[in-house]
Amino acid sequence: MKTNFLKSVLIIGTTLALLSFDKPAGWFSAGSKPQSYEMGIDKGAGQSGKNAATIKSKDFTIDGFGTLMQQSSPDKYLGKRVRMTGYVKTENVASWAGLWLRIDQSGSQQPLSFDNMQSRPIKGTTGWEKYEIVLDIPGNASLMAFGMLLDGTGQVWFDNITFEIVDHSVQTTDAKNVKNPATQSAPVNLDFEK
């Protein structure tokens, strides 16, 4: 009886070790419910058969999100417009997922600029697709935080994240710049003909 119990424990432990993901160097887990997700490197799951990072839900229902992220100094981008590009693949994303980028100023509770793709969410099951976030990095920025988030259940993979300086002809995706139709300066299209 004791031998069977020990064999069961060994099998369960080995299975859990094989199913868990190693954290990529420089990245950490966060979010409102990080304990509800497995996060790390999925070996061989990348676009070209190399590694990709992944976030996979562990619970059947999740009221919240998990993110695999990192933080860095924005110094090399101060006063510039930056495009963050990444490739994402999803499976059974019930709520939404998105890359995100946030620019902070020391001592402030509000980000200087922010986009988490909530206005253009990734849902369901998709193949590898390229996504972009474009933000201005003000001269008073002190922190750049970025990553991938999964809200609710499903699994996302992400790979090949890059940052490049772009000129001001490239439109920002900053959530603060998204116009809400309810806040227009005057009523428009009241007959719904446009």
C-alpha positions in Angstrom: 0.0 0.0 0.0 2.8 2.4 0.9 4.6 1.6 -2.3 1.6 2.3 -4.4 1.1 5.7 -2.7 4.8 6.6 -3.3 4.5 5.6 -7.0 1.4 7.8 -7.3 3.1 10.7 -5.7 6.1 10.3 -8.0 3.9 10.0 -11.1 1.9 13.2 -10.1 5.1 15.1 -9.3 6.7 14.1 -12.6 3.6 15.0 -14.6 3.4 18.5 -12.9 7.1 19.1 -13.6 6.6 18.2 -17.2 3.5 20.5 -17.6 5.0 23.5 -15.8 6.8 26.2 -17.7 10.2 27.7 -16.8 10.1 31.5 -16.4 12.0 33.4 -19.1 15.0 35.4 -17.9 14.1 39.0 -17.1 10.3 38.3 -17.0 7.9 37.9 -14.1 4.2 37.0 -13.4 1.7 39.6 -12.3 -1.9 40.6 -12.8 -5.1 40.5 -10.7 -5.1 36.6 -10.6 -1.6 35.4 -11.5 -2.0 32.2 -9.5 -4.8 31.1 -11.9 -2.3 30.8 -14.8 0.8 28.8 -15.8 3.3 31.2 -17.3 6.7 30.7 -18.9 8.6 29.3 -21.8 6.9 26.7 -24.1 9.9 25.0 -25.7 9.6 24.6 -29.5 6.2 26.4 -29.7 7.5 29.6 -31.4 6.9 30.7 -34.9 10.0 29.0 -36.3 10.1 26.0 -34.0 12.1 27.9 -31.3 10.8 28.8 -27.9 7.8 31.1 -27.2 6.4 32.5 -24.0 3.0 31.4 -22.9 0.2 32.1 -20.5 -2.2 29.2 -19.9 -5.2 29.3 -17.6 -5.3 26.6 -14.9 -8.9 27.3 -13.6 -12.2 26.6 -15.4 -13.4 30.2 -14.8 -11.3 33.2 -13.9 -12.6 36.6 -13.0 -9.4 38.5 -13.6 -6.2 38.4 -15.6 -2.6 37.2 -15.6 0.4 38.8 -17.3 3.9 37.8 -18.1 5.8 41.1 -18.0 9.0 43.0 -17.5 10.1 46.5 -16.6 13.0 48.6 -17.9 14.4 52.1 -18.0 12.9 54.2 -20.9 16.1 56.3 -21.1 17.0 55.3 -24.7 13.5 56.3 -25.9 12.9 59.5 -24.0 11.2 62.1 -26.2 10.6 59.5 -29.0 7.7 57.7 -30.4 8.1 53.9 -30.1 6.5 51.0 -31.8 6.4 47.7 -29.9 5.8 44.7 -32.2 5.1 41.1 -31.2 3.7 37.9 -32.6 0.8 36.2 -30.8 -1.1 32.9 -31.2 -4.1 32.0 -29.1 -6.2 29.0 -28.3 -9.7 29.1 -26.8 -9.4 32.6 -25.4 -12.9 33.1 -23.9 -12.6 36.8 -22.8 -9.6 38.6 -24.4 -5.8 38.9 -24.6 -3.4 41.6 -25.7 0.1 42.8 -25.7 0.5 45.9 -23.5 2.9 48.7 -23.0 2.8 51.3 -20.2 5.0 54.4 -19.6 5.2 55.7 -16.1 6.5 58.8 -14.3 8.0 58.5 -10.8 5.6 59.6 -8.1 2.5 59.5 -10.3 -0.4 57.1 -10.0 -1.4 57.7 -13.6 0.6 56.3 -16.6 1.9 58.9 -19.1 0.9 56.6 -21.9 -0.7 53.2 -22.1 -2.2 50.6 -24.4 -3.2 47.0 -23.6 -5.1 46.3 -26.8 -8.5 46.1 -25.0 -10.0 48.3 -27.7 -8.8 45.7 -30.3 -8.7 42.4 -28.3 -7.5 39.1 -29.4 -10.1 36.4 -28.9 -10.8 32.7 -29.6 -8.3 30.6 -31.5 -5.8 32.3 -33.9 -2.6 31.4 -35.7 0.5 33.5 -35.4 -0.3 37.2 -36.1 1.7 40.4 -35.8 0.4 43.1 -33.5 1.7 46.6 -32.8 1.5 49.2 -30.1 2.7 52.7 -30.7 3.3 55.1 -27.8 5.1 58.4 -27.1 7.7 58.2 -24.4 7.7 61.7 -22.8 11.0 63.2 -21.5 9.8 62.8 -17.9 9.2 59.1 -18.1 10.9 57.0 -15.5 9.7 53.4 -16.2 8.6 51.3 -19.2 6.6 48.2 -18.4 5.3 45.8 -21.0 4.2 42.2 -21.6 1.3 40.0 -22.6 -1.9 39.6 -20.7 -4.7 37.0 -20.7 -8.1 37.9 -19.2 -10.2 34.9 -18.3 -9.5 31.4 -19.7 -7.5 30.0 -22.7 -3.9 30.1 -23.7 -1.7 32.6 -25.5 1.8 32.3 -26.9 3.9 35.3 -27.8 7.3 35.7 -29.5 9.8 38.0 -31.1 9.0 41.3 -29.4 10.8 44.3 -30.8 11.0 48.0 -30.1 11.8 50.6 -32.7 11.7 54.4 -32.8 9.3 55.7 -35.4 8.5 59.2 -36.7 5.4 61.2 -35.8 3.6 60.2 -39.1 2.9 56.8 -37.3 -0.3 57.1 -35.3 -0.2 56.2 -31.6 -2.4 53.5 -30.2 -2.5 55.1 -26.8 -5.7 54.3 -24.9 -6.0 57.9 -23.9 -6.2 58.9 -27.6 -9.1 56.6 -28.4 -12.1 58.8 -29.1 -15.2 57.9 -27.3 -18.3 58.8 -29.4 -20.2 59.8 -26.3 -17.8 62.7 -25.7 -18.1 64.5 -29.1 -18.2 68.3 -29.1 -21.7 68.3 -30.7 -24.4 65.8 -31.6 -23.8 64.2 -35.0 -25.5 61.7 -37.4 -28.8 61.9 -35.6 -30.7 60.4 -38.6 -28.2 57.5 -38.9 -27.5 58.2 -42.6 -23.8 58.3 -42.2 
